[in-house]
Amino acid sequence: MVSYDVELTSSAERELKKLSAQLIARIVPRLENFASNPRPSGCKKLRGGDDEWRVRVGDYRMVYTIDDAKLLVEVTRIRHRREVYER
């Protein structure tokens, strides 16, 4: 079984730390799951370029990129659904 490295950008780490403990408890297991399965059921590829994917966790979204050559999953944003797609 191939194992991916999961990294959070500094901005994603800050966003995660701002969330409630209850939300963090729901998000962290999903982040850990990316190591074994970077494309879990329910994930969607975002339109518009950047090869970004997203996973829902309640009203929050985790946006990330997958580099299969380097076996790397980089989480770029963890925000509420109304804010996550703004650039």
C-alpha positions in Angstrom: 0.0 0.0 0.0 1.4 3.4 -1.0 1.5 6.0 1.8 1.3 9.7 1.0 2.8 12.5 3.1 0.2 15.0 4.3 1.3 18.6 4.8 -0.7 21.7 5.7 0.3 25.1 4.4 1.0 27.6 7.2 -2.3 29.4 6.4 -4.2 26.1 6.6 -2.6 25.4 10.0 -3.7 28.8 11.2 -7.3 28.2 9.9 -7.4 24.8 11.6 -6.2 26.3 15.0 -9.0 28.9 14.9 -11.8 26.2 14.8 -13.6 24.8 17.8 -12.3 21.6 19.4 -15.3 19.7 18.2 -14.6 20.6 14.6 -10.9 19.8 14.9 -11.9 16.4 16.3 -13.9 15.8 13.1 -11.3 17.2 10.7 -8.0 15.7 12.0 -9.1 12.0 11.3 -10.0 13.0 7.7 -6.5 14.6 7.3 -4.8 11.5 8.6 -6.9 9.4 6.2 -5.3 11.2 3.2 -2.1 9.3 3.9 -3.6 6.1 2.7 -6.4 7.4 0.4 -5.9 10.9 -1.0 -9.1 10.6 -3.0 -11.7 9.3 -0.5 -15.4 8.8 -1.4 -17.1 12.2 -1.5 -14.1 14.1 -2.7 -14.5 16.3 -5.8 -12.0 17.8 -8.2 -12.5 21.6 -8.4 -12.9 23.3 -11.7 -10.7 26.0 -13.0 -7.1 24.9 -13.0 -4.8 24.3 -10.0 -5.6 20.5 -9.7 -7.4 21.1 -6.5 -9.7 18.7 -4.7 -12.1 19.3 -1.9 -13.6 17.2 0.9 -16.7 18.2 3.0 -16.7 18.0 6.8 -20.1 19.4 7.8 -20.2 23.0 6.7 -16.5 23.2 6.3 -14.3 22.3 3.3 -10.7 21.1 3.1 -9.1 22.1 -0.2 -5.9 20.3 -1.2 -3.7 19.3 -4.0 -2.3 15.8 -4.8 1.2 15.2 -6.2 1.2 11.5 -7.2 4.9 11.7 -8.3 6.1 12.9 -4.9 3.4 11.0 -2.9 2.3 14.3 -1.3 -1.0 15.7 -0.3 -0.9 19.4 0.5 -3.9 21.0 2.3 -4.1 24.6 1.3 -7.4 25.8 2.9 -9.8 24.7 5.7 -12.7 27.1 5.8 -16.4 27.5 6.0 -18.2 26.7 2.8 -19.2 30.3 2.1 -15.6 31.4 2.3 -13.4 28.6 1.0 -13.8 29.2 -2.7 -13.0 33.0 -2.6 -9.5 33.8 -3.9 
